[in-house]
Amino acid sequence: MELTPCCKLYDIKDRRYTMKISEVSQISRISIDTLRYYEKIDLLNPKRIGSHRVYQDSDLETLKFIQILKESTFSLNEIHMLIKMDQQYLTMDSVFQMHPSDIQSLRSLLSTKLSHIDQKIATLLDAQQLIGVMNEKINQLPNGDINDESNI
């Protein structure tokens, strides 16, 4: 599994920027407390220079991965498992060497989550249709204003 980049930050010399936690918070729209929590539970591992956290664009990629999975019904524990598997099985050769229990856990998790996502999509499509019908009814009102005295 390769994490999809959410943004690339390069300087003029094409070297990667490093960012402070406040910059990462602003870019990712994730609170500093949440970033610290992700580090505490080992979802995120920024480098440290002295007592300061130093983030790179790879950390932003990981944050985007976390955000997408959180919105797709994955728990933080499940996301942690996927990140650890991604780190453990970095190459295709190592993927073929996966322990059978890891393969089964991953299959089960992904199958369950795909089913949940399909259900969520169906619900959102139903909501979209209902809201569309309501919007059409509202748009049929003269001037879109039910309090307009000329409609009485």
LODO-857858 format. One record per residue (C-alpha): residue in one letter; x, y, z. Coordinates in Angstrom, 3 decimals. Example, Ala and Ser with C-alpha at 12.3 -4.5 7.8 and 13.67 -1.06 7.14 Angstrom:
BEGIN
{resn:A east:12.300 north:-4.500 up:7.800};
{resn:S east:13.670 north:-1.060 up:7.140};
//
This chain:
BEGIN
{resn:M east:0.000 north:0.000 up:0.000};
{resn:E east:1.411 north:3.361 up:-0.943};
{resn:L east:0.164 north:6.457 up:0.781};
{resn:T east:-1.208 north:9.067 up:-1.579};
{resn:P east:0.406 north:12.477 up:-1.166};
{resn:C east:-1.918 north:15.276 up:-0.102};
{resn:C east:0.514 north:18.013 up:-0.943};
{resn:K east:4.151 north:18.505 up:-1.872};
{resn:L east:6.230 north:21.189 up:-0.251};
{resn:Y east:9.552 north:21.954 up:-1.932};
{resn:D east:11.891 north:24.890 up:-1.725};
{resn:I east:13.662 north:26.504 up:-4.670};
{resn:K east:16.538 north:24.028 up:-4.510};
{resn:D east:14.067 north:21.108 up:-4.591};
{resn:R east:14.875 north:20.065 up:-1.038};
{resn:R east:12.032 north:19.072 up:1.206};
{resn:Y east:10.844 north:21.579 up:3.740};
{resn:T east:10.579 north:20.733 up:7.365};
{resn:M east:7.644 north:22.149 up:9.258};
{resn:K east:6.768 north:22.919 up:12.835};
{resn:I east:3.690 north:21.415 up:14.441};
{resn:S east:1.785 north:24.705 up:14.068};
{resn:E east:2.426 north:24.711 up:10.303};
{resn:V east:1.300 north:21.111 up:9.953};
{resn:S east:-1.802 north:21.881 up:11.980};
{resn:Q east:-2.646 north:24.796 up:9.708};
{resn:I east:-1.985 north:22.877 up:6.473};
{resn:S east:-3.794 north:19.696 up:7.526};
{resn:R east:-6.542 north:21.438 up:9.521};
{resn:I east:-5.871 north:19.040 up:12.368};
{resn:S east:-5.469 north:20.506 up:15.844};
{resn:I east:-2.096 north:20.509 up:17.552};
{resn:D east:-3.590 north:18.417 up:20.373};
{resn:T east:-4.738 north:15.805 up:17.858};
{resn:L east:-1.314 north:15.755 up:16.184};
{resn:R east:0.278 north:15.170 up:19.581};
{resn:Y east:-2.267 north:12.434 up:20.315};
{resn:Y east:-1.510 north:10.717 up:16.988};
{resn:E east:2.151 north:10.760 up:17.956};
{resn:K east:1.355 north:9.403 up:21.423};
{resn:I east:-0.562 north:6.428 up:19.984};
{resn:D east:2.127 north:5.849 up:17.328};
{resn:L east:0.090 north:6.834 up:14.253};
{resn:L east:2.502 north:9.612 up:13.441};
{resn:N east:6.229 north:9.700 up:14.078};
{resn:P east:7.732 north:13.089 up:13.279};
{resn:K east:11.457 north:13.483 up:13.622};
{resn:R east:12.742 north:15.373 up:16.617};
{resn:I east:15.472 north:17.945 up:16.790};
{resn:G east:16.098 north:18.446 up:20.463};
{resn:S east:12.680 north:18.860 up:22.026};
{resn:H east:11.040 north:20.085 up:18.802};
{resn:R east:8.975 north:17.995 up:16.426};
{resn:V east:10.013 north:18.380 up:12.799};
{resn:Y east:7.485 north:17.318 up:10.166};
{resn:Q east:8.100 north:16.529 up:6.507};
{resn:D east:5.754 north:16.095 up:3.597};
{resn:S east:5.708 north:12.335 up:4.253};
{resn:D east:4.021 north:13.154 up:7.585};
{resn:L east:1.372 north:15.147 up:5.682};
{resn:E east:0.836 north:12.102 up:3.456};
{resn:T east:0.290 north:9.964 up:6.540};
{resn:L east:-2.149 north:12.528 up:7.961};
{resn:K east:-4.152 north:12.547 up:4.724};
{resn:F east:-4.238 north:8.743 up:4.842};
{resn:I east:-5.502 north:8.881 up:8.439};
{resn:Q east:-8.165 north:11.498 up:7.598};
{resn:I east:-9.491 north:9.524 up:4.632};
{resn:L east:-9.721 north:6.292 up:6.598};
{resn:K east:-11.322 north:7.987 up:9.621};
{resn:E east:-14.039 north:9.372 up:7.366};
{resn:S east:-14.458 north:5.897 up:5.869};
{resn:T east:-15.461 north:4.266 up:9.191};
{resn:F east:-11.983 north:3.029 up:10.203};
{resn:S east:-11.129 north:3.261 up:13.895};
{resn:L east:-7.768 north:4.636 up:15.003};
{resn:N east:-6.757 north:1.097 up:16.030};
{resn:E east:-7.570 north:-0.192 up:12.541};
{resn:I east:-5.681 north:2.699 up:10.952};
{resn:H east:-2.728 north:1.945 up:13.230};
{resn:M east:-2.765 north:-1.680 up:12.068};
{resn:L east:-2.780 north:-0.611 up:8.395};
{resn:I east:0.069 north:1.850 up:8.898};
{resn:K east:2.150 north:-0.765 up:10.715};
{resn:M east:1.477 north:-3.323 up:7.983};
{resn:D east:2.440 north:-0.747 up:5.372};
{resn:Q east:5.715 north:-0.126 up:7.202};
{resn:Q east:6.381 north:-3.830 up:7.714};
{resn:Y east:5.636 north:-4.880 up:4.137};
{resn:L east:7.321 north:-2.112 up:2.179};
{resn:T east:8.009 north:-4.063 up:-1.018};
{resn:M east:5.936 north:-6.415 up:-3.131};
{resn:D east:8.357 north:-9.240 up:-2.287};
{resn:S east:7.719 north:-8.714 up:1.413};
{resn:V east:3.954 north:-8.618 up:0.806};
{resn:F east:4.202 north:-12.129 up:-0.615};
{resn:Q east:5.907 north:-13.118 up:2.644};
{resn:M east:3.036 north:-11.856 up:4.818};
{resn:H east:2.100 north:-14.044 up:7.728};
{resn:P east:-1.183 north:-15.892 up:7.035};
{resn:S east:-2.841 north:-14.352 up:10.099};
{resn:D east:-1.935 north:-10.845 up:8.827};
{resn:I east:-3.409 north:-11.677 up:5.438};
{resn:Q east:-6.623 north:-12.970 up:7.013};
{resn:S east:-6.926 north:-9.959 up:9.334};
{resn:L east:-6.391 north:-7.573 up:6.453};
{resn:R east:-8.879 north:-9.380 up:4.187};
{resn:S east:-11.524 north:-9.401 up:6.888};
{resn:L east:-11.020 north:-5.763 up:7.819};
{resn:L east:-11.019 north:-4.506 up:4.230};
{resn:S east:-14.049 north:-6.587 up:3.262};
{resn:T east:-16.027 north:-5.305 up:6.246};
{resn:K east:-15.005 north:-1.702 up:5.599};
{resn:L east:-15.875 north:-1.912 up:1.891};
{resn:S east:-19.328 north:-3.133 up:2.873};
{resn:H east:-19.740 north:-0.230 up:5.332};
{resn:I east:-18.585 north:2.266 up:2.699};
{resn:D east:-21.059 north:0.827 up:0.156};
{resn:Q east:-23.862 north:1.243 up:2.717};
{resn:K east:-22.761 north:4.805 up:3.448};
{resn:I east:-22.697 north:5.642 up:-0.270};
{resn:A east:-26.225 north:4.225 up:-0.705};
{resn:T east:-27.481 north:6.319 up:2.216};
{resn:L east:-25.817 north:9.454 up:0.850};
{resn:L east:-27.337 north:8.844 up:-2.601};
{resn:D east:-30.802 north:8.511 up:-1.013};
{resn:A east:-30.216 north:11.751 up:0.920};
{resn:Q east:-29.056 north:13.482 up:-2.258};
{resn:Q east:-32.228 north:12.449 up:-4.063};
{resn:L east:-34.501 north:13.603 up:-1.219};
{resn:I east:-32.732 north:16.940 up:-0.886};
{resn:G east:-32.898 north:17.397 up:-4.656};
{resn:V east:-36.670 north:16.903 up:-4.643};
{resn:M east:-37.055 north:19.340 up:-1.746};
{resn:N east:-34.851 north:21.871 up:-3.528};
{resn:E east:-36.963 north:21.602 up:-6.691};
{resn:K east:-40.130 north:22.274 up:-4.677};
{resn:I east:-38.586 north:25.326 up:-3.007};
{resn:N east:-37.349 north:26.638 up:-6.360};
{resn:Q east:-40.904 north:26.463 up:-7.742};
{resn:L east:-42.052 north:29.108 up:-5.277};
{resn:P east:-42.294 north:32.581 up:-6.843};
{resn:N east:-39.090 north:34.440 up:-6.041};
{resn:G east:-38.257 north:31.574 up:-3.712};
{resn:D east:-39.914 north:33.500 up:-0.859};
{resn:I east:-43.000 north:32.073 up:0.857};
{resn:N east:-43.487 north:35.333 up:2.794};
{resn:D east:-43.853 north:37.404 up:-0.401};
{resn:E east:-47.297 north:39.089 up:-0.106};
{resn:S east:-47.766 north:38.982 up:-3.891};
{resn:N east:-48.067 north:35.182 up:-3.594};
{resn:I east:-51.207 north:35.447 up:-1.430};
//
